[in-house]
Amino acid sequence: MNMGKGRCVLLITGLLIFSLVIAGCSENTESSVAQSPKEQIDVTEPVQLLVHSAETTYSLGGIVPKQGRIFLIVDISIENCAVEPALDFDEQQLTVNDYGHSDGITFKAGTWLERPFNPCEVPVGELRQGQVIFGVPENDDLYAIRFREENGVVITSADISKFFGGISSPSPEPSQSSTPVSTATPSPSQSAYNQLHDDMAAINTDLADEINKLPEIRDGISEDDLEAVEDIVVLYKNGDTATQNAYDQMLDEGVRDGRSYCTPLQALLWIGYDREFTRDNPLESYSLDSLLAEAWEDTSVSGNYQSDKWDEFDEVVERLNSPHLVSKYGVDNIVYDFETQERILAGETFPPPPPSWVFSEGKGNCNERARFALYCLISNGYSYNDFNNNKHAACCIRAYESDELRGVGHCTCLFQDGTEDFYIIDIGRSQYIDIVEPFGPYYSMEEVADATYSGWKIYTLFDLNGQNVYKYIS
């Protein structure tokens, strides 16, 4: 972001709504909060960022934060007073406390907010307002929010502890350096990786950036990491058109702006830990199924799902960031829960278990497996039940014969994946006919209901909690 030579000024108001009058971004009236000193806005600055409120919660629309963390929801407005022609805003430039990276997850969970503040351009002289979400450590003092340029340099900081009854902590003066300063000496592996990354970026910036996002690379570079990345880079450089097209297909899996990293690229890295690519190209005659089969079932890193790479629910959900990936994992790891289904058919009613239970138990009926799939998708950039406005949307569908015989039917996870066509994840059917990829395309909800359960008379769309949001009777 081009911030000019000025500094952004961040003003946090109290819990009470105050009146701010601005004329042409050149004049300002003071505003005060009860029992707080008045704060003066320097209107000569190019950008003004106001924080109107902040709150924490342990659940948002059925989504829960990672273990040991809590959701922080902040209502902000941004006014562009001088950045020509427009200010590019992205929540990843906002950080909480002293973290060097953003924990902003609005792109994942913004569906559940009243006014999600998505990335946008703010033309000069205009103002935008919305809510952003952060995942923060549960026991941290929420004392400061920071605004950073794209190079990581803190522009300004401001206190938010007043929203939680806390005591303000002093914020450090913003760094005036144009680049982040590090006193640590990189290891030989890290230095070699940095050079390798720069070389790759000169050829394919997207691939270089996606390699950087892989969890194994973010944790620091070992010699094994370096050798595996070298294999990936050399394979791309020396690859024919088909091989380079395979890389493009890998990078396009899932929602780029919603996922944390590219899982097929991680799969290639895991294969690279075990063998060289010089004589055996793993992307020859590329298919995602064959890549995942080798990486998830055969590599030493994964150990056919038995390694610690598959122990933590949040870590696995982060990896399952596309419908195909969810289906593959479900087919291999989540068996049908006959016991639960027998209870339903017997007329027993009970709250549906959360997706984390399906993961830990490795079982679920069709409803539970559909909700597990939905949880993975909306955690990785798919919008919940927003089929009219978003071509990466998802929901659960139940097709059945009657309200009296709700157990006679079937449930699947319905989604759109970049087009207006519909597809479904049906883990049970995939296991039965040994087909991993999702089913479709379908061109109407009625076709989706037919594909889910051909004898349907009623279909409903339902959410992560199993609650109906739409019902259709034929």
Order of alpha helices (4+ residues) and beta strands (2+ residues): beta-beta-beta-beta-beta-beta-beta-alpha-beta-beta-beta-beta-alpha-alpha-alpha-alpha-alpha-alpha-alpha-alpha-alpha-beta-alpha-alpha-beta-alpha-beta-beta-beta-beta-alpha-beta-alpha-beta-beta
